[in-house]
Amino acid sequence: MKITAALFITLIFAGEISAQDFPTGPELSETPGKLCDQPSKLRYPEKIAYCDRDVSYETKEIIIHEYDQKFNYSIAKMPRGEFKIDHLIPLCAGGSNDITNLWPQHKSVYAITDPLEPVICSKMAQGRLKQKDAVSLVIEAKTHLERTKKIIEYVSRL
């Protein structure tokens, strides 16, 4: 089942999923985002730094533990398959594998936000969207799920 932002919010209010058990967006105090500073190549007309995906199992476990301890979530008690470790700033937009760019994202959240990445990065590749604007839009979408659909529509028209 595809989960929209409206359905996600409805499920939370209905008590079918608990937003208290996991983050519905990155905790910006823990995950402010970081750009790639050790690139494997430069991409797009803007020549942004690109880092290859490289996040160890141990790093993923540390991130889950930190979110549970610092923000009182219950991620470690939930099935691991319900989460991925998300790059706040996507690699395709010049994000880093640094722990300050990673957070545990529940499948109900990434069902909403994942469609944004290919649209953003496609527009960057076409030279129609600057990295700083892409980063702002991604952070806005991941911290305000109800705005994600409108952001995708906006970027698609660029």
Number of C-alpha atoms within 10 A of each C-alpha: 5 8 15 18 19 11 12 22 17 13 16 13 12 10 10 10 15 13 17 13 17 23 22 21 23 22 15 14 8 17 20 16 24 20 23 22 14 12 16 11 11 13 16 19 12 14 12 20 21 23 22 16 12 10 15 10 9 8 16 18 13 13 19 23 18 16 22 19 12 10 15 14 18 16 22 15 9 11 8 11 8 12 20 16 18 19 25 28 27 27 21 23 28 25 27 29 26 17 18 18 24 28 27 27 25 22 15 20 20 19 16 21 24 16 13 21 17 14 20 27 23 17 19 22 18 13 13 14 17 19 21 10 11 22 21 11 21 23 18 16 21 23 19 14 22 17 15 24 16 12 18 20 12 12 18 13 8 11
